[in-house]
């Protein structure tokens, strides 16, 4: 019996999600990544393989670290940058993380900032 690590289990969940979720130029993928200290999100056009907009708590102006408050700041800043890039509708990729806490806060802040998903 093989014991899988938390990372291996998350990678498997993420692979299952990514089979169905794909970003296009009209509707990019809002991808979320959480580390132990930070949270980041980016809008990705998978057809061209390019990032449309991104935000992370590693930026000086969003330095609230990996907390729910930091996730709200990242979601709001990402929505602002997406609006500037002309993006209004996205598809959400939670990255294998539970839709809870920081991930939910980031998504709700992005919605309040004007993104639709």
N, C-alpha and C positions, 0 to 999 in steps of 0.2 A: 504494500500500500504506500503510495507516494503522498507526502504531505505538501500541499502547495502553500506558498507564501501569500501574504496579502497582495503584493504587487502582481503575482501571477494570476490571482483571482480577479483583480481589477482589470488586468490586460485582457482576460477572457471576456469579461463583461463589455469592455470597450470594443473588442472585435465584433461581438454580437450586435452592438449598437451601430457600428460603422458599416455593417453589411447593408443596413437600410437607410442610413443617413448620409446624404451627399450634398455638397454645396455647389451651386452654380453661380454664374455672374449675376443673374436676377435675384437669386435667393442663396446667399452664402451661408456657410455653416458656422455657427457660433460655438467654438470649441473652448472648453474650460479645462484648466490644469491647476491642481492644488498640490503644493508641496507642504512640508511641515511648517514653514515660516511664511510663505507667500501664496497668492492666488493670481492667476493670469487668465486672460481670455483673448481670443482673436477671431476675426471673421475671415474665413478661408473660402476662396473660389477653387474648388477641387478640379474643375475642368481645365483651368490654366495653371493650377498649382501655385497660386500666389495669395499672399495675405493682403486683405483689403484694409483692415484696421486692427489695432491691438491696444491693450491696456494691461498693466500689471502693478501690483503693489511694490515692485522693485523700483518704480519711477519715483523721483523725489516728491512730486506733488501728490502722489497717492501712497504715502509711506505709512499707512495705518497697519501694516503687516497683515498676516493671514487671519484676520478676524472677520466677523460678520460685518462690522462697520467698514473694514477695508474692502470687502467684497461688494458692498453697496457703492462705494466710491468707484471701483473698477467698472461695475455695470453701468453707472451713470456716464463715466468718461468714455467708455466704449460706445454707448449709444450716441453721444455727442459726436465722436469721430466718425461713426457710421453715417450719421445724417450729413456730415460734411462731405463724405465720399458718395453720397447719393443712394445709400442703402436704407430701406425701410422695412423689408420683410426678410427674416432669417429662419434657418432651421436650427434647432437647439441640439447640441451634442454635449451631454453631461460628462463625457469622458470616463464612464464606468463608475463614477461617484454617485452616491445616493442623492436624490433631489431633496436636500435637507440642509439646514444651516447655511453655510457659506455659499453653496451652489444655488440654493433657492433665493438667497438674498441678492446674489449677482443677477439672476434671471429676472427677478421682480424689479430691480433697479433699472435694468435694460429696458424692460417693458414700460416703466414709468418715463424713461427717457425718450420714448417714441418708437422703439423697435417692436415689430409684430412677429409673434411666433406662437 
